[in-house]
Amino acid sequence: MERHFEQELEEMKERLLWMGSLAERAVHQSVQALLESNEALAQGVIEEEPAINQMQMEIDDRVVQMLALQQLMASDLRFVLAVSRINADLERIGDQAVNIAQSAMRVVRHPRVNPYIDLPRMSRAAEEMVRDSLNALVNKDIEMARGVMLRDDQVDHLRDQVFRELLTYMMENSTVVFPAFELILVAKNLERIADHATNIAEDVIYIVAGRDVRHHAAK
């Protein structure tokens, strides 16, 4: 029985990590679609969203079954509860990627805003935060999780910089108002992706150390 339970926990983690890889890929491809004006790539991100949603429901079902049927020890209970929260964050990351892909499809029909300011840097930072938060989960690495949390301010700073520069473009040239506004939305979505990665990192610390560090990143 104990061996079967451990196998269920491992399978749950594997499904969560697979979902994470899909969400991470969606973010990367949505930004590439924007930078390369690639409508087909953007459409591919949108079409793959149901797979992420389906996986979220599957993992939620596994969590409910485990809570209902197993008498969990404290550490296992922390893990299962954190999986439920991480699952929701990954689904939201997928949603943000779709939002970016939709912006990419709209932007391609309007004059290009050159250059794309700090969006590529912001995208790389957000993607790395998602990747490292999942690696921290796999390796039970608290220091890596803390590193993710501390990088959230960097993404916020890039967002503010993007906003300022795009607003300047909009005031100087009315023909770029629509695409510049879409890029502001993209920056906001990237910021939210970084926030979800931070949430995952906080949950890793909860799983490993049993400490709830939400709202206390600096400490």
C-alpha positions in Angstrom: 0.0 0.0 0.0 2.8 2.4 1.0 4.6 1.7 -2.2 1.5 2.3 -4.3 1.0 5.7 -2.4 4.6 6.8 -3.1 4.1 5.9 -6.8 0.9 8.0 -6.9 2.8 11.0 -5.4 5.6 10.6 -8.0 3.1 10.3 -10.9 1.4 13.5 -9.6 4.7 15.3 -9.6 5.6 14.1 -13.1 2.3 15.2 -14.5 2.8 18.6 -12.8 6.2 19.0 -14.4 4.9 18.0 -17.8 2.3 20.6 -17.5 5.0 23.1 -16.5 7.0 22.3 -19.6 3.9 22.9 -21.8 3.3 26.3 -20.0 6.9 27.3 -20.3 7.0 26.4 -24.0 3.8 28.4 -24.6 5.3 31.5 -23.1 8.5 31.1 -25.2 6.6 30.5 -28.4 4.1 33.4 -27.8 6.9 35.9 -27.4 8.7 34.5 -30.4 5.5 34.9 -32.4 5.4 38.5 -31.4 9.1 39.3 -32.2 9.0 37.4 -35.5 5.5 38.5 -36.6 4.7 34.8 -36.9 0.9 34.4 -36.9 1.1 30.6 -37.4 3.3 30.2 -34.2 0.8 32.4 -32.3 -2.1 30.3 -33.5 -0.3 27.2 -32.4 0.0 28.5 -28.8 -3.7 29.3 -28.8 -4.6 25.8 -30.1 -2.5 24.1 -27.5 -4.2 25.8 -24.6 -6.9 23.1 -24.2 -4.1 20.5 -23.4 -2.9 22.6 -20.5 -6.5 23.1 -19.2 -7.2 19.4 -19.5 -4.0 18.6 -17.5 -5.0 21.0 -14.8 -8.3 19.2 -14.4 -6.6 15.8 -14.3 -4.2 17.0 -11.6 -7.0 18.5 -9.6 -8.8 15.2 -9.7 -5.7 13.4 -8.5 -5.4 15.9 -5.6 -9.0 15.4 -4.6 -8.8 11.6 -4.7 -5.6 11.6 -2.6 -7.1 14.0 0.0 -10.3 11.9 0.2 -8.7 8.4 0.3 -5.4 8.8 2.0 -4.5 9.7 5.6 -1.6 12.0 4.8 1.4 12.7 7.0 2.2 16.4 7.5 5.0 16.5 4.8 2.8 14.6 2.2 -0.2 16.9 3.0 2.0 20.0 2.4 3.1 18.5 -0.9 -0.4 17.7 -2.1 -1.8 21.1 -1.1 1.2 22.9 -2.8 0.6 20.8 -6.0 -2.9 22.1 -6.1 -1.7 25.7 -5.9 1.2 25.2 -8.4 -1.3 23.5 -10.7 -3.4 26.7 -10.7 -0.4 28.9 -11.3 0.8 26.9 -14.3 -2.7 27.1 -15.8 -2.6 30.8 -15.4 0.8 31.0 -17.0 -0.7 29.2 -20.0 -3.5 31.8 -20.1 -1.0 34.6 -20.1 0.9 33.0 -22.9 -2.4 32.8 -24.9 -2.9 36.5 -24.2 0.5 37.3 -25.6 -0.2 35.2 -28.7 -3.4 37.0 -29.3 -1.6 40.3 -29.0 1.0 39.1 -31.5 -1.7 38.3 -34.0 -3.2 41.8 -33.6 0.1 43.6 -33.7 1.2 42.0 -37.0 -1.6 44.0 -38.8 -0.3 47.4 -37.7 2.9 49.4 -38.1 5.8 47.8 -36.2 7.1 49.6 -33.1 10.9 49.5 -33.4 12.7 48.4 -31.4 10.8 46.1 -29.1 12.3 47.9 -26.2 13.1 45.6 -23.3 10.4 43.0 -24.0 13.0 40.3 -25.1 14.9 40.8 -21.9 11.7 40.8 -19.8 10.6 37.6 -21.6 13.9 35.8 -20.9 13.8 36.8 -17.3 10.2 35.6 -16.8 10.9 32.3 -18.7 14.0 31.7 -16.6 11.9 32.3 -13.4 9.3 29.7 -14.5 12.1 27.2 -15.4 14.0 27.7 -12.2 10.9 27.5 -10.0 10.1 24.0 -11.5 13.8 22.9 -11.2 13.6 24.0 -7.6 10.6 21.8 -7.2 12.4 18.8 -8.7 15.5 19.2 -6.7 13.8 20.5 -3.5 16.2 23.4 -3.7 15.3 26.2 -1.3 18.1 28.5 -2.5 17.0 28.3 -6.1 13.4 29.0 -5.0 14.6 32.1 -3.1 16.5 33.3 -6.1 13.4 33.1 -8.2 11.5 35.2 -5.6 14.2 37.8 -5.5 14.2 38.2 -9.3 10.6 39.3 -9.4 11.6 42.9 -8.7 13.9 42.8 -11.8 10.9 41.9 -14.0 8.8 44.7 -12.4 11.5 47.2 -13.1 11.7 46.1 -16.8 7.9 46.4 -17.0 8.0 50.0 -15.7 10.8 50.8 -18.2 8.8 49.3 -21.1 5.7 51.3 -20.1 7.6 54.6 -20.0 9.2 54.1 -23.4 6.1 52.9 -25.1 4.1 55.8 -23.8 6.7 58.1 -25.1 6.4 56.5 -28.6 2.6 56.8 -28.4 2.8 60.6 -27.6 5.3 61.2 -30.4 3.6 59.1 -33.2 -0.1 58.5 -33.3 0.2 55.8 -35.9 1.8 53.4 -33.4 -0.8 53.9 -30.6 -2.6 50.6 -31.2 0.5 48.3 -31.5 2.3 50.1 -28.6 -0.8 49.6 -26.4 -0.7 45.9 -27.3 3.0 45.7 -26.3 2.0 47.3 -23.0 -0.4 44.4 -22.5 2.3 41.9 -23.4 4.6 43.5 -20.7 1.8 43.2 -18.2 1.3 39.5 -19.1 5.0 38.8 -18.7 4.9 40.5 -15.3 2.0 38.2 -14.3 4.0 35.2 -15.5 6.9 36.2 -13.2 4.4 36.6 -10.4 3.1 33.0 -10.9 6.7 31.7 -11.0 7.3 33.5 -7.7 4.2 31.8 -6.3 5.6 28.4 -7.4 8.9 29.2 -5.7 7.1 30.1 -2.5 5.3 26.8 -2.6 8.6 24.9 -3.1 9.8 26.4 0.2 6.5 25.4 1.8 6.9 21.8 0.6 10.6 21.5 1.6 10.8 23.5 4.8 7.1 23.8 5.9 7.4 27.6 6.0 4.8 29.9 4.5 6.8 32.7 3.0 4.1 34.4 1.0 4.1 38.2 1.4 7.5 37.9 3.1 9.9 37.5 0.2 12.5 40.0 1.6 12.8 38.0 4.8 
